[in-house]
Amino acid sequence: MFFYSTRDKNNHKSVSAAILQGLAEDGGLFVPEYFPQINIADLDSKLSYPEFAAKILADYFKGDQLESQLPDICRNAFNFPLPVRELNANTYIMELFQGPTLSFKDFGARFLAECMTRLSKERKTTIIVATSGDTGSAVAGAFYQKPNIEVVVMFPKGQISKRQEQQITCWGENILSVAVNGTFDDCQKIVKQAFSDEWFTSRAHLSSANSINIARLLPQLTYYAYTSWQFFLKHGEKAGYIIPTGNVGNSTAAFWAKAMGFPIREISLATNANRVISDYLDNGKFEPRKSIATIANAMDVGNPSNFERLSYLYNTPETFRANVKAFSVSDEEIREIITEVNQKFNYVVCPHTATGYFARKKLDDKPWIIAATADPCKFETIIEPIIGNILPVAPQLQTLLDKPVKLVETDADIRQVAAALANK
Ligand SMILES: *Cc1c(COP(=O)(O)O)cnc(C)c1O
């Protein structure tokens, strides 16, 4: 199996090469040359989640140096539960947030870390990542104490929640947490600069861990595949999925699972007030713009990086529209949904997941599974005033809150970040 750049079919790589590289040289994103077709009748219903994942990802790793290690990679990466809860007869919640840093990002970050560690045996790797929230903690947690890998996580100082900051800065050892006096865009700019910076590129193999990396996409399709299969076994019909969406990484994975033949009826996206996808569905024009700050901040994206993968799959506005629905949800509506779900079902959703429930209300009465992307206790400052109750702190978060903070502070200046790394 090869992976192609979305911009050039002749630019193909093995999965390992695509993982190490992240982005293709031509600026495109790697996509598989074809989608392996799975016949669910051939799957043994007793497979554990990691066994299932290794089985359905096997073709993507065929012929690659990681092929024989895929079962181990899956076993180590997916070591936490994946509950699907029934809200009512046609509405279900898939809790993707039971991993060590309490968001769905743990699936991708842990899988990427397992792959990268195996690919970094011979040479050292530096991973540099900018974060406005959940990616930073998932990547730091996943790579903590991995041999031969150091990680630089940059976040805009004072612009993320206290609990998010603690989850990024509690690691130490091979994780350098940098509070940058600047914005998220400044952090992202330093990441880009690093890839053409002599000091960074000569020090070690440089890589990034954001959601353009194919090793974050592939593990994400496994939970859509697994839960759609289980749902079909139990109910004898296909479920639809509703996915809170920002950079379109999580949702692209769902479309890939559907393309492999898993019993997924249809897929709907829910976004916050950043409406670039809804507007594309309305007028056929993809118009990136500056992001708007909302209370579902992990979805504050004005130029979704994985859109290029989704529009590669559905490559005209007509086929895109025939396959993709999208709903844009305001902060006011998010607040109302958090209240409504709590009152109706005695269940608390995070602000991102709330956009999914909003979409559910607009859709038909067929069965829908909403992807719950983060644990509400990460967003207590938003949710507690809305529901008028204190949220219990998940044990994983409590463990991280109890650890001492280790961070350096820099200006938005790549030389200061380099100095911090050199002095670590
Ligand atoms: C990252 C994130 C999203 C958006 O996912 P994309 O793959 O960027 O579309 C939604 N909710 C939460 C909690 C997130 O951390």
The ligand as a Tripos MOL2 file, in Angstrom:
@<TRIPOS>MOLECULE
LIG
   15    15     1     0     0
SMALL
NO_CHARGES

@<TRIPOS>ATOM
      1 C1         -9.6920   18.7950   18.1850 C.3       1 LIG1
      2 C2        -11.0820   18.8110   18.7360 C.ar      1 LIG1
      3 C3        -12.2160   18.8990   17.9070 C.ar      1 LIG1
      4 C4        -12.1110   19.0930   16.4070 C.3       1 LIG1
      5 O1        -11.6250   17.9650   15.7530 O.3       1 LIG1
      6 P1        -11.0220   18.0790   14.2670 P.3       1 LIG1
      7 O2        -10.4090   16.7830   13.9740 O.co2     1 LIG1
      8 O3        -10.0370   19.2100   14.3170 O.co2     1 LIG1
      9 O4        -12.1770   18.4070   13.3660 O.co2     1 LIG1
     10 C5        -13.4700   18.8230   18.4890 C.ar      1 LIG1
     11 N1        -13.6160   18.7000   19.8260 N.ar      1 LIG1
     12 C6        -12.5520   18.6220   20.6530 C.ar      1 LIG1
     13 C7        -12.7820   18.5000   22.1180 C.3       1 LIG1
     14 C8        -11.2500   18.6800   20.1480 C.ar      1 LIG1
     15 O5        -10.1930   18.6100   20.9790 O.3       1 LIG1
@<TRIPOS>BOND
     1     1     2 1
     2     2     3 ar
     3     2    14 ar
     4     3     4 1
     5     3    10 ar
     6     4     5 1
     7     5     6 1
     8     6     7 2
     9     6     8 1
    10     6     9 1
    11    10    11 ar
    12    11    12 ar
    13    12    13 1
    14    12    14 ar
    15    14    15 1
@<TRIPOS>SUBSTRUCTURE
     1 LIG1         1 GROUP 0 **** ****
